[in-house]
Amino acid sequence: MLRVLPILLALGVLVYAFIDCLTTDEKKVRNLSKVLWVLILLLSSPIPFLGPIGWFVAGRPKREYAGGSMGFGGRNRGRQPAPDDDPEFLASLNKDDRKPSDTPSSDNDEDEMLKRWEEDLKHREDDLRSPDQDNPDGRTKDKD
């Protein structure tokens, strides 16, 4: 098993570098053209790690970080902050964006709305408690 491990490791790194090279935009590849990097990776089998290391060091495009909060380890990961960490989102919560028609203008309006809800609830409860026309006794029907 220990004899096979370096070969599998070299093959894994080569496959990863090859796929990374193929999926990279040709305009972002550094130092050589994309076709040459693919050939270097494919022909680097006599020295297994030479092609992939060359790709990662000299061919792979440098990462571009977008503006945003600092991530773990002090690196800017370019990720959008969570809503509870976003100052703009928190500021928008403090603003009163509700329409005047949605909010009651006074305590009287709130009382009237509460009374209407209570009446509606009472009517619904009465409807549920009243016996059915088919079953005036309010008994459950036995299923035969």
SULTADA-V97620 format. One record per backbone hydrogen bond with DSSP energy under -1.0 kcal/mol. NH is the residue of the N-H (numbers start at 0). CO is the residue of the C=O. E is the energy in kcal/mol with one decimal. If there is no record, write none. Layout:
((NH/CO/E) (NH/CO/E))
This chain:
((4/0/-1.6) (7/3/-2.5) (8/4/-2.5) (9/5/-2.5) (10/6/-2.4) (11/7/-2.5) (12/8/-2.4) (13/9/-2.2) (14/10/-2.6) (15/11/-2.4) (16/12/-2.6) (17/13/-2.5) (18/14/-2.6) (19/15/-2.5) (20/16/-2.4) (21/17/-2.3) (22/18/-2.1) (27/24/-1.4) (29/58/-2.6) (31/29/-2.5) (36/32/-1.9) (37/33/-2.2) (38/34/-2.2) (39/35/-2.7) (40/36/-2.4) (41/37/-2.3) (42/38/-2.5) (49/46/-1.4) (52/48/-2.0) (53/49/-2.1) (54/50/-2.4) (55/51/-2.6) (56/52/-2.3) (57/53/-2.9) (58/54/-1.2) (59/54/-3.1) (70/74/-3.1) (73/70/-1.6) (84/81/-1.9) (89/85/-2.2) (90/86/-2.1) (91/87/-1.8) (92/88/-1.3) (93/89/-1.0) (96/94/-1.1) (101/98/-1.0) (102/98/-1.0) (109/105/-1.4) (110/106/-2.4) (111/107/-2.5) (112/108/-2.4) (113/109/-2.4) (114/110/-2.4) (115/111/-2.3) (116/112/-2.1) (117/113/-2.5) (118/114/-2.5) (119/115/-2.4) (120/116/-2.6) (121/117/-2.5) (122/118/-2.5) (123/119/-2.1) (124/120/-2.5) (125/121/-2.5) (126/122/-2.3) (127/123/-1.9) (128/124/-2.1) (129/125/-2.0) (137/134/-1.3))
